[in-house]
């Protein structure tokens, strides 16, 4: 059986590849969700992993849900509505909660279409870099359903309420240049340069003290919903931890001594 995802570690960067290219990398299958969850949790628990790159095998990033499986009654949709609800809660809805709880930063290298839940998966990541061949659609309405995996929460926080509403209610597909214009992605590169561009960003992140990176990522995530007072309180607590690290001392020493720092994660 084909592994639903592939993991490749190169130094401090882990690349996770959705590996069902013949199906355009759907993410609704429990095997995919389980494998992705296990890989990301393992990366999050390993301070040696300083950044994760998420991409898709073949020509698509992710087509979202497997419509053929749903039609055959093997997917999220069940004959009993109460069971469908459980399928979503115990299945694909684990992913946005997982990504939100992570501390290791995740970069989406969007190599092709990111459709429906595939777009939402990209939105779960911290940074999105797209190949020129990438296209995007919040297309649930086109097949008579709603964003069941958190898209209604994720997309407006990235592109704003009005643009997110337009995308969700029309289900229209946009290209990489439009995605860049509205802030859905941070950069667009030629397809052949995508992984190198994602790796360059990952390496720049990985060059920083890992505990500071992870706590900053946590603050940015919490800042989407927390009050200023709560973020300030959390920042003070995390700052006390950051000041106690050897990497903080190393950064100060390197600055004073005008040399490159050597961060160890201690």
C-alpha positions, 0 to 999 in steps of 0.5 A: 500500500502507498504511504499516504505521506512521505517525510524527509529530514534534511538538517533542521528542516522536515519536508512532509509530502502528501503522497496520493498523486493519482487522487490529487492528494485528498486529505479526507481519508482517515489514513492521511489524517492519522499519518499527517497528525503523527508526523507533525506531532513528532516534529513538534516534540523534537526541538531539533526540527526547526521548520516543516515544509508541507507539499504535495506529490505530483501536480496537485497540492491537495484536491481536498475531499475525496468526492468519489469516496463520499459518493460511495459512502466511504468518506465523511458523508454517512447515511445518518446525519449524526454519524456525518457530524461525528465523522467530521469532528473525529476526522478532518476537523482534527487538522485545524486544531492540530495546526493551531496547537503546533509550535514548530512553524509550517510552510506550505509549498503549494505546487499545484491546485489547492481546492476546497479542503486543500485550500483550507489546509494551506491556510492552516500553515503559517507561511504559504509559497506558491508555484506559478502553476498553483490555483486556489478555490474555496469551492465547497458551495459548488458541490452543495456543502459548506467549509467543514474543516474550519475554512470559515474561520481560517480564510477571513483571517488571511484575506479579510472578510469581504474577499473571503466571503466572495471566494466562499460564496462564488466558489471561484478559482483564482490563480497564483498571481491573484492569490499573491495580490490578496495576501493569500500567499506571500510569494509566487515562484516558478514551479521548478524553484518552489521547493528551493524557495520554501527551503530558503525560508525554512533555513532562515527560520531555522537559523534562529533560536528554536525556543524563541521561534516556537514561542513567537509562533505560539504568540502569533497564533494566540494573537488571532483571538486573544485580547491585548491584555492576555497576549501581553501576559502570555508574552511576559511569561514566555519572555521569562523563559526565553531570557533563561535560555543559553541561546539568548546569552549566545545571541547577545555574546555574538552580537557584542563580539561581531560574530555569527551565533551558534544556537543549540536549542538550550 
